[in-house]
Amino acid sequence: MLATIGRMMFFMLWAALLARLVTGQSQDSCYADDVNPYLLFATDTPYEEVNDMNARPVIIEQCEAKQFWLISRHGTRYADADEVDDLKDLYDLQAKIIKNHEKDGKGTLCAQDLENLKLWTLQVVSNVKSDLTPQGYKDLHDLGDRFKSRFPALFNQTVTKDSFKVRFTTKQRTAASAIAFVDGLFGTGMGLEFPEPLDDDLLIKPYASCKKWEKDVESNKDTTKEMKNFEGGALVTTLLGTVSSRLGFDKTLDIDDINLIYSACRYDKAWHLDKVSPWCAAFTDDDLKVLEYREDLELYYSTGYGNDLNKKVGCPPVKDFLDRFSDIEKGNAQPAGVLYFTHHEMILLLLTSLGFDKDQQPLTSKNYDQMSNRQWRSSVISPFAANLAAVFFECGVGEPYRVQLYFNEHLLDIDGCTKGLCDWSYFKKQFGSISSSCNLDFC
């Protein structure tokens, strides 16, 4: 009997070992089974990964919200037409990875990850051109619904063409995001005017019309120098090798292949929050952090503190809400809500102008390890639907006017303020110079 059991155990173990050899498996875990995967994907991060879902009413004793001002990035979008064409190349990689595992016995994807990869198809076509996805609509609709819950008195009033102002850029994704947010606030956009977007919008997309910024930042090779140095460094070189080996390739994949896989990984997840992208199985958490930092390096110099010009280009929205709040203080009429919908560049430029999320040392290609807890992390500060809300209150006791700022729905705790509630007089002293000095004549 014992001998029979021994033989059975032997054959079972042999069968398990053979299965692993046939499929090239050597991983102890599957990405598909990871209950806490790393989902900070730089500017393609799902908004649900970073926002504050707490939508309890904001109650400030003897204070009434007079104006809600918002600037938001559009919600989750589809890949653009060029990206879609590039992503089609993944079908060839998909076939090779499956062959590597099943025929050649190479690669270390687990059986479930490999099966998921077999079932993968590209869920987008070229003609959507970066349009808002269904998830993107939900991003903004739910955002509007939560802000309505926080400030019910402000948003339950009768809606007229003058009570709420909406503005967006020329892209479908920002216009659709505006509609989604308004739907979340009121259930319908009826009564609100949606103006034609401006081709050159110096308020919510000034960088696109600033020739000096285009020349000195966007087209300047120095802007991407640190990112390219990082790509040529040891961390990315090692990543290329380990990912290639994990997928069963003898020859190291190039950075373009890795970029495609990374794009598919993060787009798949952003488009379908409840599903697992098989392409993410190509990376470890550490790999994803390296790729995230690479994008942060580019953004730090193109829209952040890596170039002094960015602070100047980012000031118009700051000036807008400061001037509007000053008008209310002076007794001038202002709408109850001002709603702007734009792009990630504007959000990052705005933060730079305000001096938020600034690290003590600059991001470089050499200090990845030291910057693991950096403030300038695009996954957190510029995911899909990233937003800054400023709320102006009139109060019956103490300081007559006060301000709160919410970033991605988190109440900002600003130095010198009490639990995120700032006296307007103090707030003006801290940030008023941004309004008085904001001038785009240099463009």
N, C-alpha and C positions, 0 to 999 in steps of 0.2 A: 504493500500500500504506500509506504513512504517512498519507495523507489518510483512508483507511478506518479506520485505528487511531485517528486523531484524532476522527473522528465517533463511533466506539464509546466512546471515553473520555468524550466530551461527554455522550452519552446515559446512560452509567452514572452520571456525576456528577449529571446532572439528575434521574435516577430516585431517587438517594439523597437529594438535596435535597428532592424532592417528598414522599418518604416521611416525612421529618422534619417538613415543613410540615403534612402531613395529620394526623400524630399529635401535633403540637405539641411536638416534641422539641427541646431545646436543651442538655440535660445531656450532659457528656462521659463520665459513668460511671453505672452502675446500682447501686442499693442491693443488688440481687440478686447482684451480682458482688463485693461488698465482702467480702474474706476476713477482715477485722478490724473488724467493725461495733462501734459504741459500744453496749454492752449494760448499762450501769449505770442501772437503771430505778427508783431509790429503793427503796421497800419491796416492789416487785414484781420485783426483780432475781433471776434464777436463781441458786441457791446455787453452782452450778459455776463461776460467774464470780469468786468471792471465796475459796473454801475452799482448804485445803492437802490435796492428794491423797496426800501422803507418809504411808504407813501402816506404816513400819518399826517393829519393836518398840522400846519405850522401855526402855533399859537404864541403870540408875543403880547403880554399884558398891555392893554390900552394902546396897542399899535394896529394900524390898518394898512395892508398892502395897497399901494397906490399905482405901482407899475411893475409889470413883469417883463424883463428884457432877456431875450435868448438869442444866442448864435449857436447853430448846430451844424455839424458835418452831416452829410446825407447818410442814410442807412446802408445796409449791406447791398453791394452792387454786384452785377455780373462782371466777368472779365471783359476787357475791351476787345475789339475785333482782332487786333494783332495778337493779343494774348491767346485768344481762342484758337487762332491758326497755329500758334506755337504749341499749345496744349495738345493738339491733335497728334503731335509727334510722340506723345506718351503711349499711344497704342503700340508703337514699335518697341519701346522700352518694356511695356507690359508683357509682350510676347517673349522677349528675351529673358526677363526675370523669371517667368514661369518655366521656360526651357532650362534655365540655369539650375533651378531647384529640382524639377521633375525628371529631366533627362540626364543632366550632367552631374547631379548630386552636389551642387555648390549653392552657397547662399545659406542664410540662417533665419529666414522668415519662418515663423511657426505655421502650422497647418491652417489655422483659421485666418491668419493674416494673408496667407497665400490664396486661400479660397476667396476671401473678400476682394483681392486684387483681380482674380479671374472674372469676377462679376462686375468690375468697375466699367462704367462708360462715362464719357464726357456729357455732363448734364446742361450744356449750354450751346447755343449756335452763334455764329458771327453777327447776325443781324440785330442782336439785342444791344450792342454797343455801350456797354457799361451801365445799362439801365438798372433801376432799382429792382431788387428781387422781392418775392413775397415776404421773405424774412426781413428785408429792409423796410417794407411797409409796416410790418409788425413792430420793428425797432422804434419807429417814430410814433406810431399810433399809441403804443403802450407808454412811451415817454410822455406824450401829451396827457394821457389818462392819469398818470401818476402825479404830474404837476397840478392837474385839476383837483386831485384829492388833497394835495398839500395846501393849495390856496383856493378853496371852494368859493369864497365870497367874491374873489376877483374874477373867476371864470364862470360863475353862475349868473352874471348880469346879462342883460339884453345885448345881443351882438349887433353892432351897426358897422357901417363902412368906416367910421371914424374911431371906433373903440379898439380895434385891433389892426395893426399894420403887418403885412407879410411881404417878404422879399426873398428872392432866390436867384441863382445864376442861370445861365442859358442851358444848362444840362438837364436832361430829363430826370435824372436821379435826385436833383435838388428840388425841382418842382414837385415831383411825386412825394418827396419827403415832407414838403410843406403841407401838401394835401393830407397826408397821413397824420401829421401832428395835429392839424386843425380838426380832423375827424376824431382824434383821441380826446381833444378838449371839448368839442361841442356835439359830436355825433354827425355833424354835417358842416360843410363849408358855406352854407347859405348865409348871405348877409355880409360876407367878407369879400373884399376886392383882391383879386390876384393879379397884380400888374404885370405887364410884359417885362421880362428880364432885360437888363442892359448889356450890350456887347462889351462895353468898357465900364465895369462897375468898380469905382474907386473906393466904395465903402466895404463891400464884402468879398471882393476879389481884386484888390489893388495891385497885387504882385503881377498879375497877368497883363497889366497896362503900364507897368513901370519899366521903361527901357533901361534905366540904370541898374535896376535889380536883375533884369534879364541878362545884361552884359556882365555885371560884376559878381553875380551869384549863380544864376541858373546856367549860364554858358561858360562859366569860369572853371577851368580844369582843376584849380585848387580846391573847389568845392567837394570833389569826389576823391581827392588825393588820399585822405586817411582811410576811406573805405577801400580803395584799390590796394593800398599798402596792407590792409588787414586781409584782403582776399589772397594776397600773395604770401602771407605769413604762415607760421607753423600751425596755428589752430585750424584755419580753413583747409590747408594742405592735408592735415591729418584727417579732417572730416571727410574730404573727398575720398580718401583711401578706405576709411572704415565703412562708409556708406556703400561704396562700390563692392567691397567684400561682403557686406551684409546682404546685398542683392545678388551676389553670386557672380560678379564680373572679375575676370582675371586682370583686365585692363582698367585702369582708374577712369571713372567718368569725369567729364570736364565740368566746369562751373555752370555752363549753360544747362546741362542735364540736371544738375542738382537744383538749379533755379526752377526748372519745370516741375520737378517732383515736389519741391517746397510749395510752389504756387498751387498745385493740385491739392496738396494736403490742406492748406489753409483755406482755399476757396471752398472745397468740399464741406469743411466743417462750418464755415460761416453761412453757407447756403442752407445747410441741413443740420441744425444744432443737435438733433436727436440721433444722428447717425455717426458712424465711425468712418473716417477716410482711410482706405488701405494704404494710401501713399504716405501717411504719417508714420507708418510702421518702418519706413526706411530710416527714421531718425531716432536717436536717443534724446532724452531731455536736454542733455548737454549740447548735442548737435543743434537743437532748436534754439537754445540760448545764444549760441555762436551766430546763427543766421539772423536772429533778432538784433544782436548787437551790430552786425554789419549794416543793417538798414538804419539803425539809430545813428550810426556814424554819418551816413549820407544826410539824414534829416537834421542832424545837429549843425551842419555847415550850410545846408540849403535853406533851412527855415528857423534855425535856432541860434544859440549864443556863439556859434563858430564864426559868424560874420556880423559886424556891428550894423550893417545896413538892414538886417532883418528886423531889428527892433523898431526902426523908423517906418518900415513898410507895414508893420503889424498894428500901428496905432489907430487907424480910422474907426474900427468898431469900439475901441476903448473910449475914444473921444465922443462917439455917438451916445453911449449910455451915460457917460458923465454929464454931457451937455443936456440930455433929456432930464436927468434927475435934477440938475440945476434949474431947468425951466419949471419943474413942479415946485421946487423951493420958492421960486419967484412968483408963483401963482399963475403961471401960463398953462394953457391946456395941453395935455399930452394924452395919447391913447393909453388904455389900460394894459395893453400888451403889444410888444414889438418883437417880431419873430423873423429871424434871418436864417437862411439855409445855404450852406457853402461847402467847402472842401477841406481836406485835412491840412493843406498848406496854410490856409487862413487860421485854423485853430491853433496851429503851432506858432505861427507868426504873432498871433494875438497873445499867447502865453508868454512869448519872448518879450513883447512890448510891456507886459505887466510885471515881468521879472519873476514869474512863477517857474517852479521846477528847474531851478538853476543849480547846478552842482558847483562845488568849491573848486574843482579842477576840470579842465576841458576833456571831452572824450577824444581819445586818440587811438591809433592802431596798436599802441604799445601798452595800454593800461586796462585791458579787458578785465583782468582779475580784480583790480582795484575798484572797478566801476560796477560790480555785481549788484550793488544796492543803489544805483544811480537814480536821480530824480528824472532825468531826461530819458524816459522809457516810452517809446511811441505806442507800445501795446496798451499802456495805461492812460496816456494823455491824448492819444489820437486813434482810438479804435473806430470802427464803424459807429456812426451816430454820436461821436464825441460832442460834448456841448458844454457851454458856460452860460449859466443863468444868473442875472443880477436882479434883485428884488429891492424896491424902494418903499420904505414904510413911513407913514406919518403917525406920530405918537402923541398921546395926550399928557404924558408925564416925562420929566427929564428932557433929554435931547429931543427936539421936535421931529427930526428926521433921522432915519437909520437905514443901514444897508446890509444885505446878506448876499454872498456869492455862493453859488453851487457849481461844482465842476463834476460832470458825469453823475450828477445828483447827490454828490457828497457835499455837505456843508463845509466850506473852507474855513479853517481856523486861522484867521489873519492876525499876525502879531499886533498887539495893541487893542484888540477887540475882545469882547466878552463872549466866549463860546460861539464865535462866528457872527455875532451881531455887532456891527460897527456904527459908532456915531458918525453921521454924515460929515460933520465938521472935521473929524479926524481922517475920515476916508479921503476927503478932498485934499487934505495936506499930504497924504501919502501918495496919491495917484493923480492929483489935479494937474501936475506939470505935464503929464502925458497929453492931456487935452490942449493945454495952452501951447505946447511945442509941436503938436502934430501938424505937419505940412508936407505934402507930397510934391512940391514944386521941383525938388531935385530930380524927380523921375523924368 
